[in-house]
């Protein structure tokens, strides 16, 4: 049959569905008869309940189910015949004044938009690159040494200095009154490690075990403790113990302790470089991918289906609630989370998803089996038993689907970079790794 599709606004469409009452009633009767074979009711043996009784008890609910099923089937057939790509669920309402023997419904829904992608040769993308130099390897070695440092107590006449671990008692007051979190006993921290505010570290540096000192401390305006942020406090601190840090030397023994088979410093540095290069590659790919996606969105024209945006907002709100619950927040499932907080991000995700999907479809950028295999093997390479990690990925369709999504994004990134106006930019290792 011919399907008439009415355009309401932008992506919104309407189809009128017609169902014969006889078809609905026939399906209701069939389901009630099937139910009567097994239904149990007091006073009757199983399968012997009269149809009239079954219809009286279950007729309304069965009719409701049949109506939903039949209307859903009719809508799916009509949308398929009209070659419509429906976004989200339709809003279906029954119309009054239908011809005798028929029921009519209006189905209002949205369709996915036509995506127009402009000339990618005019898109401008800044592509980052970075190198793993000796300084980066040295810095990583220093981190590994610090992770394996030991501490030895200093003498009573020795003052606390940078890198020392100190054990202190302290109490802070604001306007002469103690405040929550401002007091501790046997508290340990490393001087110049950034764990404490600079004023606190400066006060303790140079003190000896057994000494006490009172000093002022101004909490920053953006301090995480809202009650004290921007306020001036006076602290009394007593140093109870000072321990000097001893870092292991960079030698073959350190290499062996870190699991390097060859047991040499040269092999240790080579292993660090390989791991850093792998990490740098992934970080560069992520940054460049983001730049490509920004350029791609800027070259696309499309309307956004509200149904898709609302669904994305709902997923993000649910994710926020799950995060709150994981953090131990009480009644996280009831926490007020306004949808509007996530709407801009949801709109961007929907827009980007539609644009990427169109580019993939039009240019056959789907993930190939060999690409999936290569990407999984690269992910597994940093683990102790790569083969087990590979089996773990390929043993679950959901995990493999995540990898497939990443590979498709990589294909899109390479496709755009090959056509766009690309500006190369070298970034420092520290900047890329977020250590600058």
MARKE-152782 format. One record per residue (C-alpha): residue number from 0; residue in one letter; x, y, z. Coordinates in Angstrom, 3 decimals, decimal comma. Layout:
   dopa   drenvex         xx         yy         zz
    NUM         A          X          Y          Z
...
END
This chain:
   dopa   drenvex         xx         yy         zz
      0         X      0,000      0,000      0,000
      1         X      1,087      3,582     -0,543
      2         X      2,265      5,329      2,611
      3         X      1,648      9,040      2,996
      4         X      4,352     10,801      4,991
      5         X      3,627     14,321      6,224
      6         X      6,510     16,655      7,050
      7         X      5,778     18,632     10,196
      8         X      9,010     20,491     10,957
      9         X     12,621     19,868      9,927
     10         X     13,127     16,193     10,868
     11         X      9,655     15,589     12,295
     12         X      7,297     13,416     10,256
     13         X      3,781     11,976     10,646
     14         X      2,219      8,798      9,301
     15         X     -1,415      7,783      9,781
     16         X     -1,870      4,072     10,490
     17         X     -5,105      2,164      9,940
     18         X     -5,877     -1,197     11,574
     19         X     -8,967     -3,371     11,041
     20         X    -10,774     -4,128     14,309
     21         X    -11,325     -7,731     13,164
     22         X     -7,575     -8,383     12,938
     23         X     -7,029     -7,041     16,448
     24         X     -9,908     -9,037     17,900
     25         X     -8,745    -12,200     16,159
     26         X     -5,288    -11,882     17,700
     27         X     -6,812    -11,150     21,145
     28         X     -8,951    -14,317     20,876
     29         X     -5,929    -16,378     19,801
     30         X     -3,851    -15,207     22,756
     31         X     -6,668    -15,737     25,251
     32         X     -7,210    -19,301     23,979
     33         X     -3,486    -19,975     24,280
     34         X     -3,536    -18,568     27,805
     35         X     -6,557    -20,656     28,795
     36         X     -4,559    -23,853     28,267
     37         X     -2,213    -23,117     31,161
     38         X     -3,843    -20,430     33,320
     39         X     -4,520    -21,319     36,943
     40         X     -7,514    -20,029     38,916
     41         X     -9,030    -21,058     42,219
     42         X    -11,905    -23,499     41,744
     43         X    -10,764    -24,744     38,341
     44         X     -8,315    -27,381     37,162
     45         X     -5,432    -26,124     34,992
     46         X     -6,617    -25,806     31,396
     47         X    -10,273    -26,039     32,354
     48         X    -11,001    -22,385     33,095
     49         X    -13,938    -21,206     30,911
     50         X    -13,004    -18,765     28,165
     51         X    -15,503    -16,214     29,485
     52         X    -13,727    -16,193     32,842
     53         X    -10,290    -15,930     31,217
     54         X    -11,512    -13,064     29,030
     55         X    -13,007    -11,253     32,010
     56         X     -9,782    -11,545     34,020
     57         X     -7,167    -10,979     31,295
     58         X     -9,043     -9,506     28,324
     59         X     -8,075     -5,860     28,927
     60         X     -4,360     -6,492     29,417
     61         X     -4,189     -8,850     26,411
     62         X     -5,993     -6,325     24,222
     63         X     -3,546     -3,625     25,340
     64         X     -0,604     -5,846     24,415
     65         X     -2,105     -6,724     21,027
     66         X     -2,818     -3,075     20,220
     67         X      0,782     -2,134     21,038
     68         X      2,153     -5,013     18,969
     69         X     -0,089     -4,408     15,967
     70         X      0,476     -0,651     15,922
     71         X      4,225     -1,235     16,254
     72         X      4,190     -3,718     13,375
     73         X      2,127     -1,377     11,221
     74         X      4,488      1,517     11,906
     75         X      7,574     -0,585     11,127
     76         X      6,064     -1,747      7,822
     77         X      5,003      1,787      6,847
     78         X      8,403      3,291      7,713
     79         X     10,170      0,536      5,798
     80         X      7,955      0,980      2,762
     81         X      8,556      4,740      2,811
     82         X     12,323      4,076      3,172
     83         X     12,559      6,195      6,330
     84         X     15,456      6,023      8,831
     85         X     13,562      6,576     12,062
     86         X     15,346      8,242     14,988
     87         X     13,989      7,192     18,374
     88         X     10,518      5,937     19,222
     89         X      7,359      7,369     17,596
     90         X      4,642      9,132     19,622
     91         X      1,444      7,299     18,716
     92         X     -2,048      8,642     19,451
     93         X     -5,430      7,184     18,494
     94         X     -7,571      9,358     16,211
     95         X    -11,276      9,891     16,708
     96         X    -13,870      9,509     13,974
     97         X    -12,346      6,445     12,301
     98         X    -14,524      4,565      9,771
     99         X    -16,587      1,737     11,222
    100         X    -14,573     -1,432     11,689
    101         X    -11,242      0,396     11,711
    102         X     -8,907      2,071     14,175
    103         X     -6,641      4,893     13,072
    104         X     -3,516      6,238     14,733
    105         X     -1,167      9,129     14,125
    106         X      2,507      8,260     14,498
    107         X      4,712     11,338     14,953
    108         X      8,454     10,726     14,852
    109         X     11,822     12,047     13,743
    110         X     14,050     10,796     10,963
    111         X     17,824     10,861     10,758
    112         X     19,040     13,890      8,815
    113         X     20,781     14,172      5,502
    114         X     24,417     14,902      6,295
    115         X     26,266     17,211      3,939
    116         X     30,036     17,222      4,364
    117         X     31,838     20,116      2,713
    118         X     35,153     20,173      0,898
    119         X     37,670     18,594      3,270
    120         X     40,576     20,077      1,324
    121         X     39,683     23,446      2,877
    122         X     39,626     22,073      6,430
    123         X     42,543     23,190      8,604
    124         X     44,037     20,710     11,091
    125         X     47,021     21,117     13,397
    126         X     48,819     17,775     13,617
    127         X     51,043     17,239     16,640
    128         X     54,217     15,188     16,841
    129         X     56,609     14,468     19,707
    130         X     59,824     12,563     20,341
    131         X     61,025     10,447     23,237
    132         X     64,461     11,890     23,991
    133         X     67,070     11,044     26,635
    134         X     65,598     13,631     28,996
    135         X     62,242     11,830     28,922
    136         X     63,940      8,508     29,643
    137         X     65,940     10,106     32,493
    138         X     62,771     11,554     34,015
    139         X     61,040      8,174     33,887
    140         X     64,071      6,531     35,466
    141         X     63,893      9,072     38,281
    142         X     60,232      8,214     38,855
    143         X     61,106      4,507     39,010
    144         X     63,862      5,252     41,519
    145         X     61,489      7,282     43,704
    146         X     58,985      4,431     43,671
    147         X     61,692      2,196     45,161
    148         X     63,252      4,645     47,614
    149         X     63,876      3,784     51,226
    150         X     64,009      6,099     54,252
    151         X     66,475      6,356     57,115
    152         X     65,909      8,469     60,217
    153         X     68,038     11,606     60,471
    154         X     69,948     12,571     63,604
    155         X     68,399     14,927     66,168
    156         X     70,637     17,803     65,034
    157         X     69,808     17,476     61,333
    158         X     67,208     19,799     59,796
    159         X     64,433     18,751     57,431
    160         X     65,138     19,370     53,751
    161         X     63,587     18,700     50,357
    162         X     62,704     15,035     49,640
    163         X     62,742     14,179     53,371
    164         X     59,773     12,367     54,864
    165         X     58,605     14,154     58,010
    166         X     56,170     13,017     60,701
    167         X     54,357     15,926     62,364
    168         X     51,509     16,903     64,669
    169         X     49,648     20,038     63,621
    170         X     46,625     22,104     64,539
    171         X     45,218     25,055     62,629
    172         X     42,871     27,792     63,822
    173         X     40,958     30,533     62,052
    174         X     40,207     33,582     64,211
    175         X     41,307     31,515     67,185
    176         X     38,833     28,696     66,485
    177         X     39,716     25,151     65,307
    178         X     38,189     24,010     62,008
    179         X     37,317     20,640     60,490
    180         X     40,325     18,881     58,990
    181         X     42,757     21,327     60,542
    182         X     44,265     18,930     63,090
    183         X     46,273     15,702     62,781
    184         X     48,750     13,592     64,730
    185         X     51,630     11,511     63,347
    186         X     50,944     12,903     59,884
    187         X     53,560     12,039     57,235
    188         X     54,420     13,922     54,063
    189         X     57,370     14,452     51,743
    190         X     58,820     17,958     51,612
    191         X     58,660     19,515     48,113
    192         X     56,433     16,665     46,887
    193         X     53,398     18,931     46,478
    194         X     51,232     17,063     48,966
    195         X     50,967     20,099     51,268
    196         X     50,499     23,792     50,532
    197         X     53,755     25,652     49,864
    198         X     53,488     27,753     53,060
    199         X     53,230     24,561     55,124
    200         X     56,272     22,996     53,435
    201         X     58,264     26,230     53,803
    202         X     57,502     26,308     57,535
    203         X     58,634     22,716     58,148
    204         X     61,745     22,915     55,967
    205         X     64,722     23,631     58,210
    206         X     63,056     22,435     61,432
    207         X     64,589     19,677     63,559
    208         X     62,941     16,751     65,322
    209         X     61,298     17,905     68,576
    210         X     60,886     21,521     67,433
    211         X     57,548     23,348     67,280
    212         X     56,570     26,441     65,323
    213         X     53,523     28,649     64,802
    214         X     53,088     30,167     61,356
    215         X     50,377     31,854     59,243
    216         X     48,888     30,120     56,199
    217         X     46,574     31,688     53,608
    218         X     44,279     29,156     51,951
    219         X     43,862     29,806     48,189
    220         X     40,491     31,113     47,039
    221         X     40,038     27,967     44,926
    222         X     41,042     25,568     47,716
    223         X     39,058     22,316     47,634
    224         X     37,880     22,824     51,244
    225         X     35,084     25,360     50,723
    226         X     34,822     26,246     54,435
    227         X     38,419     27,517     54,590
    228         X     38,996     28,665     50,996
    229         X     40,313     32,223     50,873
    230         X     40,781     32,435     54,649
    231         X     43,867     33,032     56,830
    232         X     44,779     30,386     59,420
    233         X     47,441     30,051     62,120
    234         X     49,083     26,635     62,435
    235         X     51,059     25,092     65,276
    236         X     53,292     22,304     63,934
    237         X     55,581     19,945     65,878
    238         X     58,146     17,840     64,023
    239         X     58,366     14,366     65,555
    240         X     60,571     12,515     63,066
    241         X     62,656     13,297     59,994
    242         X     63,688     10,596     57,514
    243         X     66,092     11,073     54,621
    244         X     65,257      9,438     51,311
    245         X     67,702      6,991     49,763
    246         X     67,192      6,332     46,053
    247         X     68,637      3,220     44,423
    248         X     71,482      3,783     41,988
    249         X     70,878      3,376     38,259
    250         X     72,811      0,163     37,735
    251         X     72,375     -3,416     36,566
    252         X     70,867     -4,386     39,929
    253         X     68,069     -1,847     39,430
    254         X     67,462     -3,174     35,912
    255         X     67,145     -6,738     37,230
    256         X     64,786     -5,634     40,016
    257         X     62,543     -4,074     37,344
    258         X     62,269     -7,368     35,472
    259         X     64,658     -6,583     32,593
    260         X     65,802     -9,980     31,305
    261         X     69,221     -8,770     30,080
    262         X     69,811     -7,106     33,438
    263         X     71,680     -4,090     32,046
    264         X     71,111     -0,327     32,245
    265         X     71,176     -0,138     28,430
    266         X     68,376     -2,713     28,190
    267         X     66,410     -0,878     30,896
    268         X     66,636      2,415     29,012
    269         X     65,656      0,682     25,762
    270         X     62,613     -0,860     27,477
    271         X     61,591      2,502     28,949
    272         X     61,949      4,134     25,518
    273         X     59,779      1,476     23,869
    274         X     57,027      1,900     26,473
    275         X     57,194      5,699     26,285
    276         X     57,004      5,631     22,486
    277         X     53,905      3,461     22,682
    278         X     52,293      5,870     25,147
    279         X     53,317      8,895     23,069
    280         X     51,805      7,298     19,976
    281         X     48,446      6,769     21,672
    282         X     48,410     10,276     23,133
    283         X     49,310     11,888     19,818
    284         X     46,638      9,838     18,100
    285         X     44,047     10,985     20,649
    286         X     45,023     14,667     20,320
    287         X     45,168     14,558     16,522
    288         X     41,912     12,623     16,364
    289         X     40,238     15,357     18,424
    290         X     41,567     18,035     16,065
    291         X     40,279     16,087     13,058
    292         X     36,839     15,606     14,601
    293         X     36,599     19,331     15,362
    294         X     37,479     20,144     11,747
    295         X     35,059     17,521     10,436
    296         X     32,138     18,858     12,476
    297         X     32,934     22,354     11,223
    298         X     32,581     21,176      7,617
    299         X     29,236     19,408      8,073
    300         X     25,681     20,664      7,670
    301         X     22,828     18,755      9,314
    302         X     19,821     19,061     11,600
    303         X     19,944     17,136     14,861
    304         X     17,124     14,753     15,848
    305         X     15,877     15,656     19,337
    306         X     15,131     12,001     20,016
    307         X     18,815     11,125     19,659
    308         X     19,907     14,075     21,799
    309         X     17,428     13,181     24,549
    310         X     18,587      9,556     24,505
    311         X     22,229     10,669     24,792
    312         X     21,368     13,037     27,665
    313         X     19,590     10,177     29,450
    314         X     22,659      7,953     29,045
    315         X     24,931     10,668     30,406
    316         X     22,672     11,341     33,409
    317         X     22,567      7,610     34,130
    318         X     26,362      7,497     33,885
    319         X     26,651     10,425     36,321
    320         X     24,366      8,648     38,798
    321         X     26,404      5,449     38,494
    322         X     29,574      7,455     39,168
    323         X     28,023      9,046     42,273
    324         X     26,916      5,635     43,488
    325         X     30,408      4,206     42,982
    326         X     31,791      7,044     45,101
    327         X     29,461      6,056     47,920
    328         X     27,073      9,015     47,609
    329         X     23,850      8,244     49,475
    330         X     20,653      8,116     47,372
    331         X     22,685      8,687     44,191
    332         X     19,768      7,409     42,103
    333         X     17,633     10,297     43,433
    334         X     20,239     13,041     43,157
    335         X     18,924     16,056     41,193
    336         X     20,916     16,171     37,960
    337         X     19,528     18,738     35,475
    338         X     19,413     17,451     31,896
    339         X     20,603     20,823     30,609
    340         X     24,028     20,271     32,177
    341         X     24,713     17,543     29,614
    342         X     22,783     18,886     26,619
    343         X     25,638     20,762     24,857
    344         X     27,912     17,725     25,148
    345         X     25,096     15,409     24,057
    346         X     24,420     17,576     20,983
    347         X     28,098     17,452     20,023
    348         X     28,226     13,669     20,449
    349         X     25,124     13,162     18,290
    350         X     26,383     15,571     15,632
    351         X     29,813     13,941     15,530
    352         X     28,346     10,436     15,485
    353         X     26,127     11,239     12,500
    354         X     28,930     12,968     10,586
    355         X     31,411     10,144     11,199
    356         X     28,821      7,519     10,253
    357         X     28,150      9,295      6,959
    358         X     31,854      9,638      6,161
    359         X     32,420      5,944      6,960
    360         X     29,443      4,867      4,810
    361         X     30,338      7,061      1,850
    362         X     34,032      6,139      1,804
    363         X     33,996      2,533      3,066
    364         X     36,069      3,283      6,166
    365         X     34,742      0,341      8,177
    366         X     37,208     -1,578     10,355
    367         X     38,820     -4,491      8,517
    368         X     39,588     -7,776     10,347
    369         X     43,338     -7,291      9,975
    370         X     43,044     -3,782     11,469
    371         X     41,166     -5,129     14,491
    372         X     43,798     -7,824     14,992
    373         X     46,688     -5,353     14,699
    374         X     45,110     -2,881     17,131
    375         X     44,360     -5,556     19,750
    376         X     47,905     -6,897     19,478
    377         X     49,281     -3,380     19,961
    378         X     47,117     -2,884     23,059
    379         X     48,277     -6,245     24,417
    380         X     51,977     -5,622     23,799
    381         X     52,496     -3,719     27,059
    382         X     51,176     -6,598     29,200
    383         X     53,189     -9,448     30,657
    384         X     51,204    -12,091     28,744
    385         X     50,047    -10,485     25,469
    386         X     48,470    -13,672     24,073
    387         X     46,054    -13,863     27,016
    388         X     45,039    -10,231     26,528
    389         X     44,392    -10,867     22,820
    390         X     42,146    -13,827     23,712
    391         X     40,379    -11,662     26,309
    392         X     39,465     -9,057     23,672
    393         X     38,387    -11,535     21,003
    394         X     36,439    -13,588     23,542
    395         X     33,817    -10,882     24,087
    396         X     31,798     -9,153     21,367
    397         X     31,267     -6,012     23,465
    398         X     34,989     -5,536     24,038
    399         X     35,670     -6,165     20,371
    400         X     32,980     -3,651     19,413
    401         X     34,817     -0,995     21,456
    402         X     38,030     -1,781     19,582
    403         X     36,129     -1,616     16,292
    404         X     34,887      1,873     17,179
    405         X     38,440      3,039     17,864
    406         X     39,738      1,577     14,597
    407         X     36,949      3,268     12,632
    408         X     37,809      6,606     14,263
    409         X     41,459      6,041     13,325
    410         X     40,426      5,348      9,722
    411         X     38,405      8,570      9,675
    412         X     41,335     10,495     11,148
    413         X     43,738      9,226      8,474
    414         X     41,168      9,899      5,728
    415         X     40,696     13,532      6,779
    416         X     44,404     14,184      7,389
    417         X     45,164     12,956      3,859
    418         X     42,845     15,628      2,423
    419         X     42,914     18,577      4,826
    420         X     45,333     21,502      5,109
    421         X     47,626     20,052      7,761
    422         X     50,013     22,148      9,848
    423         X     52,703     20,122     11,606
    424         X     53,583     21,130     15,159
    425         X     56,238     19,611     17,412
    426         X     55,258     19,481     21,092
    427         X     57,499     18,851     24,062
    428         X     57,302     15,435     25,690
    429         X     56,330     16,979     29,061
    430         X     53,512     18,993     27,495
    431         X     52,084     15,945     25,764
    432         X     52,265     13,821     28,898
    433         X     50,705     16,535     31,029
    434         X     53,821     16,965     33,177
    435         X     54,726     20,502     32,140
END
